[in-house]
Amino acid sequence: MLASAAGPIAEHYGVTWLENTAAEVGGVRFVGATLWEHGDPRHEPSIAALQAFGADVIVTHFPPTPAFAFRVLPEGGLWIWGHHHGHGDTTVADRRWLRNALGYPDEEVAWPAVPDLVIEWP
């Protein structure tokens, strides 16, 4: 129910809902999917979408496996994901992985999220 309502609600507020879809902003191609965990029936549609759209920036809830990320993220690409709360920013083989999930109130994490983070890329 929520997923089917999200698109129209996002559109009403001028936001593009990226669930197995893509959008281009300023010449940069964004692709988004939840990337459900392996074994979940929704995992394969996420994988298919991320492979099909050829993104500069990929946005998912769950993190990718390294093998999958290297297969679909081009050199110079950026993968933004959440799920694991806190902040992490690393570049491997000219591909950048970034997470900045706030988490729950009063949750302690080793590397807290940066509330006013601005991503400069490329």
Z-matrix of the N, CA and C atoms (Angstrom, degrees):
N
C 1 1.444
C 2 1.528 1 110.93
N 3 1.335 2 117.54 1 -50.97
C 4 1.450 3 120.68 2 -178.39
C 5 1.522 4 111.44 3 -60.79
N 6 1.333 5 117.30 4 -45.96
C 7 1.460 6 120.08 5 -178.65
C 8 1.520 7 111.81 6 -60.16
N 9 1.321 8 118.28 7 -39.71
C 10 1.467 9 120.31 8 -178.71
C 11 1.525 10 111.05 9 -71.46
N 12 1.319 11 118.30 10 -25.77
C 13 1.464 12 121.72 11 179.22
C 14 1.526 13 111.91 12 -86.78
N 15 1.302 14 118.19 13 -21.21
C 16 1.461 15 121.68 14 -173.02
C 17 1.521 16 113.12 15 -62.10
N 18 1.322 17 117.62 16 -43.31
C 19 1.463 18 120.79 17 -178.71
C 20 1.516 19 112.80 18 -57.40
N 21 1.339 20 118.33 19 -55.46
C 22 1.463 21 119.52 20 179.15
C 23 1.530 22 113.96 21 -62.52
N 24 1.308 23 117.25 22 -36.18
C 25 1.464 24 119.96 23 178.18
C 26 1.527 25 109.78 24 -65.98
N 27 1.317 26 117.01 25 -46.28
C 28 1.465 27 120.88 26 178.12
C 29 1.521 28 110.48 27 -59.39
N 30 1.327 29 116.86 28 -45.93
C 31 1.465 30 121.57 29 -179.77
C 32 1.534 31 110.86 30 -58.81
N 33 1.309 32 116.86 31 -40.79
C 34 1.462 33 121.63 32 178.48
C 35 1.537 34 111.04 33 -56.45
N 36 1.317 35 116.87 34 -35.13
C 37 1.461 36 121.60 35 -178.46
C 38 1.529 37 113.29 36 -96.76
N 39 1.329 38 117.33 37 8.79
C 40 1.453 39 120.74 38 177.79
C 41 1.510 40 114.50 39 76.19
N 42 1.332 41 116.07 40 25.89
C 43 1.459 42 122.28 41 -179.49
C 44 1.521 43 108.68 42 -113.05
N 45 1.314 44 117.27 43 141.81
C 46 1.458 45 121.39 44 176.44
C 47 1.524 46 108.84 45 -93.39
N 48 1.331 47 116.42 46 120.60
C 49 1.464 48 122.58 47 178.90
C 50 1.519 49 107.56 48 -84.06
N 51 1.323 50 117.42 49 118.56
C 52 1.454 51 121.97 50 -178.42
C 53 1.523 52 110.03 51 -105.57
N 54 1.297 53 116.16 52 93.06
C 55 1.468 54 121.17 53 173.43
C 56 1.516 55 106.66 54 -129.33
N 57 1.328 56 114.89 55 98.17
C 58 1.472 57 122.65 56 -175.30
C 59 1.524 58 110.57 57 62.61
N 60 1.331 59 115.81 58 34.77
C 61 1.458 60 122.19 59 -179.75
C 62 1.524 61 109.53 60 -139.20
N 63 1.338 62 114.89 61 173.79
C 64 1.459 63 121.20 62 -178.82
C 65 1.523 64 109.94 63 -132.65
N 66 1.318 65 114.80 64 158.59
C 67 1.459 66 121.66 65 175.04
C 68 1.526 67 107.58 66 -148.80
N 69 1.318 68 115.72 67 146.77
C 70 1.452 69 120.13 68 176.50
C 71 1.523 70 108.73 69 -109.89
N 72 1.329 71 115.74 70 130.91
C 73 1.457 72 121.99 71 179.64
C 74 1.518 73 107.42 72 -131.59
N 75 1.310 74 116.60 73 116.47
C 76 1.464 75 120.33 74 177.66
C 77 1.509 76 113.73 75 58.18
N 78 1.327 77 116.92 76 35.05
C 79 1.461 78 121.25 77 179.73
C 80 1.518 79 114.63 78 81.48
N 81 1.322 80 117.55 79 3.54
C 82 1.468 81 122.30 80 178.33
C 83 1.521 82 107.97 81 -106.58
N 84 1.337 83 116.70 82 127.54
C 85 1.468 84 121.67 83 -178.77
C 86 1.528 85 109.74 84 -92.26
N 87 1.343 86 115.32 85 118.90
C 88 1.458 87 123.27 86 176.97
C 89 1.527 88 108.82 87 -103.90
N 90 1.320 89 116.79 88 137.12
C 91 1.457 90 122.09 89 173.23
C 92 1.524 91 106.76 90 -127.61
N 93 1.326 92 115.72 91 137.29
C 94 1.450 93 119.10 92 -179.32
C 95 1.511 94 112.48 93 -132.33
N 96 1.316 95 115.31 94 147.19
C 97 1.464 96 122.95 95 177.00
C 98 1.525 97 107.17 96 -162.47
N 99 1.317 98 116.48 97 154.15
C 100 1.457 99 118.86 98 175.67
C 101 1.519 100 110.16 99 -66.80
N 102 1.323 101 117.38 100 -32.08
C 103 1.469 102 124.15 101 -175.09
C 104 1.518 103 109.29 102 56.24
N 105 1.323 104 113.94 103 58.93
C 106 1.465 105 120.86 104 -178.24
C 107 1.518 106 110.65 105 -50.76
N 108 1.311 107 116.13 106 157.21
C 109 1.455 108 121.11 107 -179.17
C 110 1.522 109 111.04 108 -63.35
N 111 1.326 110 114.82 109 148.47
C 112 1.464 111 121.07 110 178.52
C 113 1.522 112 109.68 111 -54.58
N 114 1.316 113 116.82 112 135.30
C 115 1.458 114 121.66 113 -178.67
C 116 1.521 115 112.21 114 100.79
N 117 1.324 116 117.38 115 -22.41
C 118 1.467 117 121.23 116 175.63
C 119 1.532 118 107.20 117 -77.79
N 120 1.336 119 118.94 118 135.38
C 121 1.471 120 120.23 119 -178.13
C 122 1.527 121 113.28 120 -60.59
N 123 1.314 122 118.32 121 -18.09
C 124 1.465 123 121.00 122 178.72
C 125 1.527 124 112.33 123 -86.75
N 126 1.335 125 117.35 124 -4.02
C 127 1.462 126 121.55 125 -178.76
C 128 1.529 127 111.58 126 -65.47
N 129 1.312 128 117.17 127 -48.21
C 130 1.473 129 120.48 128 -175.68
C 131 1.530 130 113.46 129 -62.12
N 132 1.357 131 120.20 130 -42.16
C 133 1.470 132 118.29 131 175.11
C 134 1.535 133 112.68 132 -61.06
N 135 1.323 134 117.56 133 -34.95
C 136 1.464 135 120.21 134 175.81
C 137 1.518 136 110.46 135 -63.71
N 138 1.314 137 116.77 136 -46.68
C 139 1.468 138 121.51 137 179.39
C 140 1.530 139 110.35 138 -59.05
N 141 1.325 140 116.54 139 -47.59
C 142 1.463 141 121.25 140 -178.57
C 143 1.523 142 111.15 141 -59.69
N 144 1.312 143 117.56 142 -44.13
C 145 1.469 144 120.63 143 -178.96
C 146 1.521 145 111.26 144 -65.17
N 147 1.324 146 116.80 145 -44.55
C 148 1.454 147 119.57 146 -178.88
C 149 1.524 148 111.65 147 -64.18
N 150 1.324 149 117.11 148 -32.56
C 151 1.456 150 120.67 149 178.19
C 152 1.525 151 111.79 150 -76.44
N 153 1.313 152 117.64 151 -32.67
C 154 1.464 153 121.96 152 -171.12
C 155 1.521 154 114.28 153 -77.95
N 156 1.325 155 118.32 154 -32.60
C 157 1.454 156 119.54 155 -167.66
C 158 1.519 157 115.98 156 -90.12
N 159 1.312 158 119.49 157 -14.27
C 160 1.457 159 120.88 158 177.85
C 161 1.521 160 112.78 159 58.89
N 162 1.312 161 117.52 160 77.38
C 163 1.461 162 122.23 161 -171.85
C 164 1.514 163 113.37 162 -97.19
N 165 1.327 164 114.99 163 152.90
C 166 1.459 165 122.11 164 165.79
C 167 1.523 166 108.82 165 -86.46
N 168 1.347 167 115.10 166 -36.59
C 169 1.465 168 122.25 167 179.88
C 170 1.522 169 108.09 168 -128.70
N 171 1.332 170 116.19 169 129.29
C 172 1.457 171 121.93 170 177.22
C 173 1.525 172 107.47 171 -113.87
N 174 1.341 173 115.93 172 134.38
C 175 1.456 174 121.68 173 179.96
C 176 1.526 175 107.90 174 -124.11
N 177 1.340 176 116.82 175 120.79
C 178 1.459 177 121.16 176 179.63
C 179 1.529 178 109.63 177 -137.50
N 180 1.313 179 114.92 178 162.10
C 181 1.467 180 119.41 179 173.11
C 182 1.525 181 109.52 180 -79.89
N 183 1.329 182 115.81 181 -54.47
C 184 1.463 183 120.43 182 -179.35
C 185 1.523 184 109.80 183 -84.91
N 186 1.338 185 117.61 184 147.70
C 187 1.462 186 120.24 185 178.94
C 188 1.528 187 111.05 186 -73.50
N 189 1.316 188 116.68 187 153.24
C 190 1.466 189 119.87 188 176.57
C 191 1.528 190 110.47 189 -82.26
N 192 1.313 191 115.50 190 160.47
C 193 1.459 192 118.19 191 166.80
C 194 1.526 193 106.42 192 -75.27
N 195 1.314 194 118.47 193 151.39
C 196 1.469 195 118.88 194 179.73
C 197 1.527 196 113.14 195 -57.65
N 198 1.324 197 117.50 196 -41.06
C 199 1.468 198 120.01 197 -179.18
C 200 1.524 199 111.20 198 -61.67
N 201 1.335 200 117.01 199 -44.14
C 202 1.463 201 120.05 200 179.72
C 203 1.529 202 110.54 201 -67.03
N 204 1.317 203 116.91 202 -42.79
C 205 1.459 204 120.45 203 -179.12
C 206 1.527 205 111.35 204 -59.21
N 207 1.317 206 117.44 205 -44.29
C 208 1.457 207 120.16 206 179.63
C 209 1.523 208 111.78 207 -67.04
N 210 1.314 209 116.59 208 -26.80
C 211 1.461 210 120.47 209 179.85
C 212 1.532 211 112.02 210 -74.32
N 213 1.327 212 118.55 211 -35.53
C 214 1.466 213 120.07 212 -173.64
C 215 1.525 214 114.98 213 -109.09
N 216 1.315 215 118.65 214 -20.46
C 217 1.460 216 120.58 215 -178.71
C 218 1.522 217 109.17 216 -93.76
N 219 1.337 218 117.92 217 120.13
C 220 1.464 219 119.47 218 -178.22
C 221 1.527 220 111.85 219 -72.54
N 222 1.320 221 116.63 220 161.61
C 223 1.455 222 119.94 221 173.67
C 224 1.518 223 107.82 222 -56.11
N 225 1.318 224 115.73 223 138.64
C 226 1.451 225 120.77 224 -176.90
C 227 1.517 226 113.44 225 84.39
N 228 1.346 227 117.69 226 -2.32
C 229 1.454 228 122.21 227 -177.38
C 230 1.520 229 112.76 228 -80.39
N 231 1.322 230 114.26 229 166.06
C 232 1.457 231 122.24 230 -179.22
C 233 1.520 232 109.05 231 -128.18
N 234 1.334 233 117.48 232 130.27
C 235 1.469 234 122.95 233 175.77
C 236 1.525 235 107.85 234 -116.16
N 237 1.328 236 116.06 235 119.19
C 238 1.464 237 121.97 236 178.86
C 239 1.525 238 107.52 237 -109.61
N 240 1.318 239 117.00 238 129.48
C 241 1.460 240 120.15 239 -179.13
C 242 1.525 241 109.54 240 -144.45
N 243 1.299 242 114.54 241 165.43
C 244 1.459 243 120.01 242 -178.79
C 245 1.514 244 110.20 243 -122.77
N 246 1.304 245 117.66 244 -121.65
C 247 1.458 246 127.59 245 178.97
C 248 1.525 247 112.21 246 65.06
N 249 1.325 248 118.67 247 -62.92
C 250 1.468 249 121.32 248 177.68
C 251 1.520 250 107.12 249 -83.00
N 252 1.313 251 116.57 250 119.90
C 253 1.453 252 120.85 251 -173.66
C 254 1.524 253 111.11 252 -74.20
N 255 1.308 254 115.25 253 146.19
C 256 1.450 255 121.70 254 -179.71
C 257 1.513 256 110.74 255 115.86
N 258 1.320 257 114.88 256 -169.91
C 259 1.466 258 121.34 257 -174.85
C 260 1.519 259 110.53 258 -116.85
N 261 1.297 260 115.71 259 139.43
C 262 1.455 261 122.56 260 173.14
C 263 1.509 262 108.57 261 -153.97
N 264 1.303 263 117.18 262 137.86
C 265 1.465 264 121.74 263 -178.48
C 266 1.516 265 107.15 264 -147.75
N 267 1.319 266 116.74 265 114.47
C 268 1.455 267 120.32 266 -178.14
C 269 1.523 268 109.88 267 -142.59
N 270 1.299 269 115.59 268 153.68
C 271 1.459 270 121.91 269 176.09
C 272 1.516 271 107.80 270 -124.18
N 273 1.332 272 116.00 271 129.42
C 274 1.459 273 122.71 272 177.80
C 275 1.518 274 107.27 273 -133.15
N 276 1.322 275 116.16 274 126.99
C 277 1.464 276 122.01 275 177.42
C 278 1.536 277 111.11 276 50.35
N 279 1.318 278 116.18 277 46.94
C 280 1.466 279 123.66 278 177.53
C 281 1.528 280 113.43 279 61.38
N 282 1.322 281 116.38 280 26.98
C 283 1.473 282 122.69 281 173.57
C 284 1.520 283 107.24 282 -125.42
N 285 1.332 284 115.87 283 133.87
C 286 1.461 285 119.83 284 -174.89
C 287 1.519 286 110.34 285 -107.45
N 288 1.343 287 115.97 286 134.70
C 289 1.459 288 123.31 287 176.06
C 290 1.521 289 107.66 288 -117.58
N 291 1.332 290 115.72 289 129.28
C 292 1.447 291 120.52 290 -176.06
C 293 1.519 292 110.12 291 -136.69
N 294 1.322 293 116.48 292 134.83
C 295 1.462 294 120.94 293 170.11
C 296 1.507 295 107.03 294 -134.65
N 297 1.320 296 115.17 295 145.79
C 298 1.454 297 120.34 296 -179.11
C 299 1.520 298 108.63 297 -154.01
N 300 1.316 299 115.91 298 57.57
C 301 1.463 300 122.53 299 -175.44
C 302 1.523 301 109.99 300 -87.08
N 303 1.325 302 116.60 301 124.83
C 304 1.461 303 121.29 302 -176.35
C 305 1.516 304 113.37 303 -63.80
N 306 1.321 305 118.12 304 -38.57
C 307 1.462 306 119.77 305 -178.81
C 308 1.510 307 112.34 306 84.05
N 309 1.310 308 116.05 307 -160.96
C 310 1.456 309 122.64 308 -175.88
C 311 1.528 310 110.49 309 -96.18
N 312 1.335 311 117.64 310 152.88
C 313 1.469 312 119.56 311 176.41
C 314 1.533 313 109.91 312 -56.36
N 315 1.291 314 116.49 313 137.28
C 316 1.468 315 124.42 314 178.05
C 317 1.532 316 113.46 315 66.32
N 318 1.340 317 117.88 316 10.78
C 319 1.471 318 120.45 317 176.03
C 320 1.528 319 108.48 318 -78.05
N 321 1.318 320 115.96 319 133.38
C 322 1.456 321 120.00 320 177.62
C 323 1.521 322 109.25 321 -97.29
N 324 1.332 323 116.34 322 126.78
C 325 1.461 324 122.03 323 176.44
C 326 1.523 325 107.80 324 -128.75
N 327 1.314 326 116.39 325 154.87
C 328 1.461 327 121.34 326 -176.21
C 329 1.530 328 112.08 327 -62.92
N 330 1.316 329 117.42 328 -42.40
C 331 1.455 330 123.02 329 -179.73
C 332 1.526 331 107.73 330 -125.54
N 333 1.328 332 117.69 331 93.31
C 334 1.468 333 120.20 332 -175.30
C 335 1.525 334 112.87 333 -61.22
N 336 1.310 335 115.23 334 152.96
C 337 1.457 336 121.23 335 176.24
C 338 1.531 337 109.30 336 -62.60
N 339 1.304 338 114.98 337 153.91
C 340 1.460 339 122.09 338 178.03
C 341 1.525 340 106.68 339 -100.03
N 342 1.340 341 118.35 340 105.00
C 343 1.473 342 120.80 341 -172.15
C 344 1.523 343 114.84 342 -59.38
N 345 1.328 344 118.99 343 -34.21
C 346 1.463 345 121.07 344 -176.99
C 347 1.530 346 112.06 345 -107.85
N 348 1.325 347 116.53 346 30.61
C 349 1.455 348 121.83 347 -177.30
C 350 1.531 349 111.45 348 -60.30
N 351 1.319 350 115.87 349 131.53
C 352 1.459 351 122.82 350 171.52
C 353 1.524 352 106.05 351 -116.04
N 354 1.325 353 115.78 352 125.13
C 355 1.470 354 119.94 353 -178.72
C 356 1.521 355 109.01 354 -90.30
N 357 1.309 356 116.33 355 120.72
C 358 1.458 357 120.96 356 173.86
C 359 1.525 358 106.68 357 -103.46
N 360 1.314 359 114.13 358 120.71
C 361 1.469 360 119.87 359 -176.22
C 362 1.504 361 108.23 360 -154.06
N 363 1.258 362 123.23 361 144.88
C 364 1.462 363 127.63 362 -5.38
C 365 1.485 364 113.85 363 -75.72
